[in-house]
């Protein structure tokens, strides 16, 4: 299994679709992306297999047809993506992201509540070692 997300833009789009609609066949994924992007079935099959080989998807044969599903819960995958982004793009520091949040991001009241809750949890964690 892959140590982190390590996926491209098209792979991410297809993985997100599978995460939201699994278990799902190549045919259904291909039909969706043919309408949305013009991708052909063989491209979708290749991407699904790449994602499977990277450890992001699993497949199961049902009545002779492979059905794909995520190999980990969506929340866990998102955490891995965020970790990879912070490590690769931000050099391991969340400070640039915090600057973005305060200067450019549009944050809803609900998201602000969640951020405050997170800060409180981080403060408690720091106090207790």
Long-range contacts (C-beta under 8 A, 24 or more apart in sequence): 1-55, 1-71, 2-54, 2-55, 2-56, 4-80, 4-83, 4-84, 5-56, 5-77, 5-80, 5-81, 5-84, 6-54, 6-84, 7-51, 7-54, 7-56, 10-39, 10-47, 11-47, 11-50, 11-51, 11-56, 13-37, 14-44, 14-47, 14-48, 14-51, 15-51, 15-56, 15-57, 15-70, 15-77, 18-48, 18-51, 18-57, 18-68, 18-69, 18-70, 19-70, 19-74, 19-77, 22-67, 22-68, 22-69, 22-70, 23-60, 23-62, 23-67, 23-68, 23-69, 24-67, 24-68, 24-69, 25-65, 25-66, 25-67, 25-68, 26-66, 26-68, 29-68
